[in-house]
Amino acid sequence: MFKIESLIGEINNIVDKKKSESTKKSKAIDALASILVKIEPQLIREAKTKNLHFSYAEPVTKMTRGIEANAHVDEYGAIATDGSMIPINDDFYFPYFVINTGFAYIRYGSNHYFNADSTPKIYYEESDIYETFQKVKQLIKGESLTAKMLLSESIELERIIGKYNDLEIPMLAMFDGTLIQWEIKEKETNFRKEFIRQFEHVFSYASSIGIPVAGYISGTRSRDVLGTIRVYTDMFGIQYDEQINSLVFDRDIFRKLLKPGERSVLYKSKEPVLQYYSQPIYFFFLNTGSEVVRIEVPEFVATDILKLETTHAIILNQAEKGPQYPVVLREAHEQAVIHDAEKHALEDIFVELLLKNKVDFKENAKLFSKRSRQF
């Protein structure tokens, strides 16, 4: 039996510690924000940044104030994809995984329209479920499986853009999450190149028809801008308290600097994996009113002020309609999600058909025990 009362004393100690950390964090945010607004982009571009043990980004312009949304978007279209998966169950009778890719399209205005759906795919062939890493053959799991799901989302997003593009109204295509594929950073070079080539094909397609693409990151834990501040303080010998500043995220600084509805200046990501991309990835922070989110965009959006303004305005409008979270992303997620009951149902179908077709397989006692407890 879980005796929660025995933890009360330790819980009080944790709360006291967090209260102390909160005070230190607040002071650190004030100090970091005051430094950020002093940074000249040229200084960061010219800084010696080889062999850094932390991430950083190049500001495109100086962060002097928040930028308001200038575009007007009462009538527009929003597209999004999201993915969910059933990972390989080591206790099942044979390995397989499922990726379910959902999409949503919403057209606002005089010709309001909504459509959403999902496409599930099951992977069971040996070429699908195994990968070779450092010459060792192993079942595909973790980041490798996540990468496959993200690639599926990208391919689906391109398809939906092609189906619903409407050049008569502003449009935006959105990923739920980052455009920077950290999941593959440990993979072999050829794998990285081929994966990125496929993943970012949607950028070139969207660019060719004039539709901006963005990645929406809620609850972002990025510290790229903190890294930029660190580069600056190192250049000028300004004290940087690494222990206290480790409590701070980029979003905390921009919550201090941005009013609701405002975005930050653009930053150019310097993540090493981007060397495999055909164009740089930029990002900005946006105060939606409920939180500060990180928005990532490809270069073709970052360098086109109209596309950038459209992206800002549509995302802000979507978050307001949410409320708090963009409607189109929420709808795409609802299509993609796979519930536990559905995962168990799929296993049940497999077991039933295996038995019906007299396929010889040995019952896994551990799995049988788990399945028995469901009923």
Steps between C-alpha positions, in 0.01 A plus 500: 500500500617848412535696829483856378494643852860387554610740224340819639817621672707454184230664291517809723878509457461484122246784501734717713784430258285588198392824668863601545580404141204706375636816664847443352350420162298823492811708565693306236228560238513876562878500459498283188226707334698820561802342328305362204368840390859629482628232262594614150449219245828576326692421818349151519563434130867589546548318832724195529248224561688181418501220758220652709345262752160673470254598226463856378329693219574807290255790541401644162433843649544657843234407756386846607124446530220257423350493150124519461301303241440723199314264267118480505368144479124476543492276193776239475582131482692294757644153442667271753619143540586302810602144566460229760642151526476156650862407568637148483388290796785268599254273678277443198530191284666682209630857453300769323428868542227734381513865396174691479529833319220749545425824320262791529408779260288797602393785272370806681286772348211513257554146370570328829617142459638229727647160428707264713600137475780255572694229320637208703782280373637182653867405462605137541748414224855438616627800303254721690539375854877459517783749466877465510681735734876477542484166314251357749157390375222600738127563514406857416400694809521839672635787293519291182131421523419863578697603190289267285184657640627853432584404144148363458359831627712694249390287207136533604530877547629535143209295370243709685661826387466381142137405553381814677727784385292809432697797373200732540539506879798500743608145584722335759618139534608392849694226671428425865860525616845580375629517142850412625539125507721434802376139503746406225811678624662173609419317177746427221569780252325339202190433709491863618536637148225281356263557793536879483462496122164330538389696806563847358353430157181657634691830540595521134150399392330752728744769386422429135130576553550781752368341820701555821588207726563521874573277798307586818678407824291532814676466835834557329806422709749648253804691622641620167452868586653439841796364306510820297515700823777271622703565182459875556595492870808292425609756238486787748594322823153548651420266788271213399369291789463161335345334805220755543446554127451125457157559657400729213361419154481731199124529549553652845704786356247574227211487743677798657552682167185425299147627552208270404483474121859611444783298348874530540752568226613207290786274604695274266552156653859372509420138586760270336235272343392793280810451286297230325210735420478679167399823675547641852234483769407818689284548805324766701310506828135599515295599804160349424353644819494164677865406448816588310552253216788441262413519130744353247493587131710411194707770332245562224257619770755687712621710206152591370341763722147429371529127569652571841222745590239252376653225714497723809141614446350159422673325792387773738143480368504121529624516860227751586234278344646194676472627763869507595610235248457521119173341392642334189779333698254375760275357228793327327605351833149369565516317167845356568468384860484125566326413826611214724176313435573513127854371553366206700228439241762470226689239702174314562427490127845358431462231768152405381609466137817311588294248695231480234758429234677247724828688496734335746626753753599475863307699759711760678419462870585862581280633220220259591510630858481860384216428260308308767507800734325714235175309555 
